Amino acid sequence: MNHPAHYTEGGVETIEYIKSKLTPEQFRGYIKGNVLKYISRENGKGGNEDLKKAAWYLLYLVTGGSEACSVLYAGTGCVGATKRRRNRRRDKRRKPL
């Protein structure tokens, strides 16, 4: 959730771009909508990962984004970080061409 490559294309993270285009009130509504979305689909789609995403957005709302990653995913990185770590390990195991 925090800084995946596909969210930072063009040098800016998507959530920051959205924040820059909305009023503070609109942005709070956007974040609240994401909390509701992930909680609502937890049973039918993403399970605990969706609950983690909902928690991330809620922490983002409460802390202004400053602590969402470190509080929820302390020591493990944020949503998406596990995949990046797995990819780095895989890349290290590959032999150069």
C-alpha positions as CSV (number, residue, x, y, z in Angstrom):
1,M,0.0,0.0,0.0
2,N,2.8,2.3,0.7
3,H,4.8,3.2,-2.4
4,P,4.2,0.3,-4.8
5,A,5.9,1.0,-8.1
6,H,2.6,1.0,-10.1
7,Y,1.3,3.8,-7.7
8,T,4.3,6.1,-8.2
9,E,4.6,6.2,-12.0
10,G,5.4,9.7,-13.1
11,G,7.3,10.5,-9.9
12,V,4.3,11.0,-7.7
13,E,2.3,8.6,-5.5
14,T,-1.3,8.2,-6.6
15,I,-2.8,9.1,-3.2
16,E,-0.8,12.3,-3.1
17,Y,-1.9,13.3,-6.6
18,I,-5.6,12.6,-5.6
19,K,-5.0,14.7,-2.4
20,S,-3.7,17.6,-4.5
21,K,-6.8,17.6,-6.7
22,L,-9.4,17.5,-4.0
23,T,-10.4,19.8,-1.2
24,P,-9.5,18.6,2.3
25,E,-13.2,17.7,2.9
26,Q,-13.4,15.8,-0.4
27,F,-10.1,14.0,0.3
28,R,-11.4,12.9,3.7
29,G,-14.5,11.5,2.0
30,Y,-12.3,9.6,-0.5
31,I,-10.3,8.0,2.4
32,K,-13.5,7.1,4.3
33,G,-14.9,5.6,1.1
34,N,-11.9,3.4,0.8
35,V,-12.2,2.3,4.4
36,L,-15.8,1.3,3.7
37,K,-15.0,-0.4,0.4
38,Y,-12.3,-2.7,1.9
39,I,-14.4,-3.5,5.0
40,S,-17.4,-4.3,2.8
41,R,-15.6,-6.7,0.5
42,E,-13.6,-8.5,3.1
43,N,-15.8,-11.6,3.2
44,G,-16.2,-12.0,-0.5
45,K,-12.9,-11.0,-1.9
46,G,-9.7,-10.2,0.0
47,G,-10.1,-11.4,3.6
48,N,-7.6,-10.2,6.0
49,E,-5.7,-8.3,3.3
50,D,-8.7,-6.1,2.8
51,L,-9.0,-5.5,6.5
52,K,-5.4,-4.4,6.5
53,K,-6.0,-2.1,3.7
54,A,-9.1,-0.6,5.5
55,A,-6.9,-0.2,8.6
56,W,-4.2,1.5,6.6
57,Y,-6.7,4.0,5.1
58,L,-8.2,4.7,8.6
59,L,-4.7,5.3,10.1
60,Y,-3.9,7.5,7.1
61,L,-7.0,9.5,7.9
62,V,-6.2,9.7,11.6
63,T,-2.5,10.5,11.3
64,G,-2.5,12.5,8.1
65,G,-0.5,9.7,6.5
66,S,2.5,10.1,8.6
67,E,2.2,6.9,10.6
68,A,-0.1,4.7,8.5
69,C,2.8,2.4,7.4
70,S,4.9,2.3,10.5
71,V,2.0,1.7,12.9
72,L,0.2,-1.0,11.0
73,Y,3.1,-2.8,9.4
74,A,5.9,-2.2,11.9
75,G,8.9,-4.2,10.9
76,T,7.3,-5.7,7.9
77,G,6.7,-2.9,5.5
78,C,3.3,-1.9,4.1
79,V,0.9,-3.6,1.8
80,G,2.8,-4.5,-1.3
81,A,6.2,-4.5,0.5
82,T,6.0,-8.3,0.9
83,K,5.7,-8.8,-2.9
84,R,8.6,-6.4,-3.5
85,R,10.8,-8.3,-1.0
86,R,9.9,-11.6,-2.6
87,N,10.8,-10.1,-6.1
88,R,14.2,-8.8,-4.8
89,R,15.0,-12.3,-3.3
90,R,14.0,-13.9,-6.6
91,D,16.1,-11.4,-8.6
92,K,19.2,-12.1,-6.4
93,R,18.9,-15.8,-7.0
94,R,18.8,-15.3,-10.8
95,K,22.2,-15.8,-12.5
96,P,23.3,-13.0,-14.8
97,L,22.9,-13.6,-18.5
